[in-house]
């Protein structure tokens, strides 16, 4: 909630709490698949290294410990629609 809610919303559905530069909407993380990878390792990498400049998804490397990034990956499994 502390880091992700500002862009992805409190329900992780991409309802932004802030405007994203360039008019890009934050990802709806409740969908069954993600454009930049749905496998756990891909999600981890996207959170850790970011997705720039395409989506303005910042890197969280050095800000959020790897263990906490894995906790986010595990959380996303609980909110994602079955695929």
N, CA, C and O of each residue as an XYZ file, in Angstrom:
332
protein
N       0.825     -1.195      0.000
C       0.000      0.000      0.000
C       0.875      1.267      0.000
O       0.550      2.257     -0.655
N       1.952      1.216      0.721
C       2.776      2.418      0.878
C       3.372      2.900     -0.445
O       3.421      4.104     -0.694
N       3.819      1.991     -1.280
C       4.522      2.383     -2.500
C       3.670      2.276     -3.765
O       3.835      3.082     -4.681
N       2.780      1.319     -3.835
C       2.099      0.984     -5.093
C       0.751      1.669     -5.271
O       0.320      1.912     -6.398
N       0.089      1.978     -4.169
C      -1.278      2.485     -4.222
C      -1.388      3.815     -4.964
O      -2.424      4.096     -5.565
N      -0.356      4.624     -4.933
C      -0.418      5.928     -5.587
C      -0.702      5.806     -7.080
O      -1.388      6.654     -7.650
N      -0.189      4.768     -7.711
C      -0.408      4.588     -9.147
C      -1.438      3.502     -9.444
O      -2.302      3.682    -10.302
N      -1.351      2.388     -8.743
C      -2.188      1.231     -9.069
C      -3.504      1.202     -8.308
O      -4.362      0.364     -8.585
N      -3.672      2.112     -7.350
C      -4.915      2.207     -6.601
C      -4.996      1.222     -5.457
O      -4.224      0.265     -5.408
N      -5.922      1.443     -4.534
C      -6.030      0.596     -3.347
C      -6.489     -0.828     -3.636
O      -6.297     -1.725     -2.815
N      -7.094     -1.031     -4.797
C      -7.541     -2.379     -5.179
C      -6.644     -2.996     -6.258
O      -6.958     -4.059     -6.794
N      -5.531     -2.331     -6.576
C      -4.572     -2.779     -7.589
C      -5.187     -2.864     -8.979
O      -4.673     -3.565     -9.850
N      -6.291     -2.148     -9.185
C      -7.002     -2.242    -10.458
C      -6.620     -1.155    -11.458
O      -7.282     -0.997    -12.484
N      -5.568     -0.412    -11.170
C      -5.089      0.603    -12.096
C      -5.818      1.927    -11.993
O      -5.606      2.823    -12.811
N      -6.670      2.054    -10.998
C      -7.333      3.330    -10.777
C      -6.305      4.266    -10.170
O      -5.998      4.165     -8.982
N      -5.771      5.179    -10.973
C      -4.656      5.995    -10.486
C      -5.062      7.006     -9.435
O      -6.139      7.600     -9.480
N      -4.179      7.170     -8.511
C      -4.331      8.207     -7.503
C      -3.558      9.460     -7.924
O      -3.770     10.545     -7.382
N      -2.666      9.295     -8.892
C      -1.927     10.421     -9.458
C      -1.938     10.273    -10.966
O      -2.163      9.175    -11.476
N      -1.704     11.336    -11.675
C      -1.635     11.274    -13.127
C      -0.243     10.812    -13.540
O       0.765     11.258    -12.991
N      -0.208      9.917    -14.512
C       1.065      9.404    -15.014
C       1.508     10.267    -16.184
O       0.714     10.581    -17.071
N       2.778     10.647    -16.183
C       3.337     11.486    -17.238
C       3.121     10.832    -18.601
O       3.304      9.624    -18.748
N       2.738     11.614    -19.576
C       2.535     11.105    -20.926
C       1.174     10.470    -21.136
O       0.918      9.918    -22.205
N       0.298     10.533    -20.149
C      -1.043      9.993    -20.302
C      -1.149      8.486    -20.235
O      -2.189      7.929    -20.585
N      -0.104      7.813    -19.795
C      -0.119      6.358    -19.686
C      -0.838      5.973    -18.407
O      -0.523      6.482    -17.331
N      -1.803      5.072    -18.526
C      -2.531      4.604    -17.344
C      -1.724      3.537    -16.624
O      -1.058      2.726    -17.268
N      -1.775      3.525    -15.310
C      -1.114      2.456    -14.556
C      -1.764      1.111    -14.879
O      -2.942      1.051    -15.229
N      -1.001      0.054    -14.761
C      -1.503     -1.291    -15.059
C      -2.601     -1.696    -14.084
O      -2.557     -1.382    -12.894
N      -3.584     -2.403    -14.627
C      -4.597     -3.051    -13.803
C      -4.002     -4.394    -13.395
O      -3.928     -5.318    -14.205
N      -3.589     -4.497    -12.164
C      -2.893     -5.697    -11.697
C      -3.843     -6.817    -11.296
O      -3.407     -7.861    -10.812
N      -5.142     -6.602    -11.498
C      -6.104     -7.667    -11.230
C      -6.408     -8.484    -12.486
O      -7.131     -9.478    -12.415
N      -5.868     -8.078    -13.628
C      -6.066     -8.831    -14.865
C      -5.298    -10.149    -14.798
O      -4.371    -10.298    -14.001
N      -5.690    -11.094    -15.636
C      -5.072    -12.426    -15.583
C      -3.664    -12.452    -16.162
O      -2.858    -13.297    -15.773
N      -3.353    -11.548    -17.079
C      -2.008    -11.481    -17.661
C      -1.543    -10.031    -17.695
O      -2.344     -9.097    -17.686
N      -0.239     -9.876    -17.732
C       0.365     -8.550    -17.793
C       1.181     -8.439    -19.079
O       1.807     -9.410    -19.503
N       1.175     -7.286    -19.684
C       1.883     -7.058    -20.951
C       3.380     -7.340    -20.816
O       3.981     -7.925    -21.717
N       3.974     -6.936    -19.720
C       5.427     -7.057    -19.555
C       5.839     -8.312    -18.791
O       6.949     -8.388    -18.264
N       4.940     -9.296    -18.734
C       5.287    -10.582    -18.146
C       4.444    -10.914    -16.934
O       4.275    -10.093    -16.032
N       3.916    -12.130    -16.924
C       3.024    -12.576    -15.865
C       3.683    -13.596    -14.947
O       3.192    -13.848    -13.847
N       4.787    -14.184    -15.387
C       5.505    -15.150    -14.538
C       6.082    -14.416    -13.331
O       6.435    -13.239    -13.410
N       6.171    -15.127    -12.227
C       6.654    -14.521    -10.986
C       7.990    -13.806    -11.162
O       8.161    -12.689    -10.672
N       8.922    -14.426    -11.844
C      10.236    -13.823    -12.046
C      10.177    -12.558    -12.877
O      10.926    -11.612    -12.632
N       9.292    -12.537    -13.857
C       9.135    -11.339    -14.684
C       8.532    -10.193    -13.870
O       8.964     -9.047    -13.991
N       7.552    -10.499    -13.058
C       6.936     -9.477    -12.215
C       7.970     -8.921    -11.238
O       8.071     -7.710    -11.045
N       8.738     -9.825    -10.624
C       9.791     -9.405     -9.702
C      10.756     -8.442    -10.405
O      11.081     -7.386     -9.862
N      11.210     -8.800    -11.597
C      12.155     -7.972    -12.339
C      11.543     -6.627    -12.692
O      12.211     -5.597    -12.595
N      10.283     -6.625    -13.101
C       9.632     -5.361    -13.445
C       9.528     -4.428    -12.244
O       9.700     -3.216    -12.375
N       9.251     -4.989    -11.093
C       9.188     -4.163     -9.887
C      10.588     -3.691     -9.503
O      10.792     -2.518     -9.189
N      11.536     -4.601     -9.531
C      12.903     -4.277     -9.097
C      13.577     -3.269    -10.023
O      14.175     -2.300     -9.554
N      13.484     -3.492    -11.340
C      14.232     -2.645    -12.278
C      13.381     -1.569    -12.936
O      13.916     -0.652    -13.559
N      12.048     -1.673    -12.803
C      11.160     -0.691    -13.408
C      10.915     -0.968    -14.878
O      11.530     -1.854    -15.471
N      10.018     -0.204    -15.451
C       9.712     -0.291    -16.878
C       9.757      1.140    -17.397
O       8.750      1.847    -17.416
N      10.932      1.540    -17.810
C      11.151      2.904    -18.277
C      11.725      2.863    -19.683
O      12.403      1.886    -20.003
N      11.513      3.818    -20.522
C      10.678      4.993    -20.298
C       9.207      4.735    -20.627
O       8.363      5.602    -20.402
N       8.896      3.564    -21.153
C       7.554      3.264    -21.647
C       6.444      3.625    -20.675
O       5.499      4.319    -21.050
N       6.539      3.173    -19.447
C       5.418      3.285    -18.530
C       5.677      4.135    -17.303
O       4.800      4.286    -16.453
N       6.841      4.674    -17.208
C       7.187      5.451    -16.017
C       7.079      4.637    -14.731
O       6.891      5.193    -13.649
N       7.201      3.312    -14.857
C       7.244      2.444    -13.672
C       8.663      2.532    -13.129
O       9.598      2.051    -13.770
N       8.838      3.135    -11.965
C      10.192      3.345    -11.454
C      10.843      2.053    -10.968
O      10.171      1.053    -10.715
N      12.141      2.100    -10.848
C      12.858      1.008    -10.216
C      12.691      1.117     -8.705
O      12.727      2.209     -8.137
N      12.511     -0.025     -8.071
C      12.440     -0.054     -6.609
C      13.687     -0.721     -6.028
O      13.768     -0.959     -4.823
N      14.658     -1.020     -6.894
C      15.920     -1.610     -6.464
C      16.624     -0.646     -5.512
O      16.820      0.527     -5.832
N      16.994     -1.143     -4.362
C      17.666     -0.317     -3.369
C      16.710      0.460     -2.478
O      17.127      1.047     -1.480
N      15.431      0.468     -2.832
C      14.419      1.151     -2.030
C      13.580      0.132     -1.265
O      13.297      0.295     -0.078
N      13.193     -0.919     -1.973
C      12.389     -1.993     -1.392
C      13.245     -3.262     -1.388
O      13.759     -3.650     -2.437
N      13.408     -3.908     -0.250
C      14.207     -5.134     -0.192
C      13.607     -6.235     -1.078
O      12.394     -6.289     -1.277
N      14.469     -7.104     -1.604
C      14.015     -8.198     -2.467
C      12.918     -9.030     -1.813
O      11.971     -9.443     -2.482
N      13.037     -9.276     -0.521
C      12.021    -10.062      0.187
C      10.649     -9.388      0.084
O       9.636    -10.059     -0.113
N      10.625     -8.087      0.217
C       9.359     -7.368      0.117
C       8.829     -7.347     -1.317
O       7.617     -7.377     -1.534
N       9.731     -7.296     -2.290
C       9.288     -7.386     -3.689
C       8.630     -8.744     -3.925
O       7.593     -8.821     -4.584
N       9.219     -9.810     -3.396
C       8.597    -11.130     -3.523
C       7.251    -11.170     -2.809
O       6.328    -11.840     -3.273
N       7.127    -10.474     -1.704
C       5.836    -10.396     -1.022
C       4.789     -9.732     -1.912
O       3.628    -10.142     -1.916
N       5.190     -8.712     -2.664
C       4.272     -8.064     -3.605
C       3.876     -9.043     -4.707
O       2.703     -9.134     -5.070
N       4.851     -9.773     -5.236
C       4.558    -10.784     -6.263
C       3.534    -11.784     -5.730
O       2.576    -12.122     -6.425
N       3.728    -12.246     -4.526
C       2.788    -13.195     -3.918
C       1.411    -12.559     -3.717
O       0.391    -13.210     -3.942
N       1.374    -11.308     -3.299
C       0.106    -10.596     -3.149
C      -0.628    -10.503     -4.480
O      -1.840    -10.710     -4.542
N       0.101    -10.193     -5.535
C      -0.544    -10.048     -6.845
C      -1.212    -11.341     -7.292
O      -2.213    -11.303     -8.007
N      -0.677    -12.475     -6.884
C      -1.328    -13.753     -7.191
C      -2.725    -13.823     -6.582
O      -3.617    -14.464     -7.136
N      -2.911    -13.166     -5.448
C      -4.203    -13.236     -4.757
C      -5.234    -12.287     -5.365
O      -6.432    -12.496     -5.172
N      -4.814    -11.264     -6.084
C      -5.763    -10.305     -6.650
C      -5.983    -10.520     -8.145
O      -6.914     -9.961     -8.725
N      -5.123    -11.332     -8.771
C      -5.234    -11.559    -10.213
C      -6.388    -12.478    -10.550
O      -6.637    -13.465     -9.858
N      -7.091    -12.144    -11.623
C      -8.156    -13.024    -12.117
C      -7.554    -14.304    -12.656
O      -6.445    -14.288    -13.191
N      -8.268    -15.419    -12.525
C      -7.750    -16.673    -13.078
C      -7.552    -16.529    -14.596
O      -8.349    -15.901    -15.293
N      -6.469    -17.130    -15.073
C      -6.159    -17.009    -16.501
C      -6.362    -18.200    -17.305
O      -6.124    -18.178    -18.512
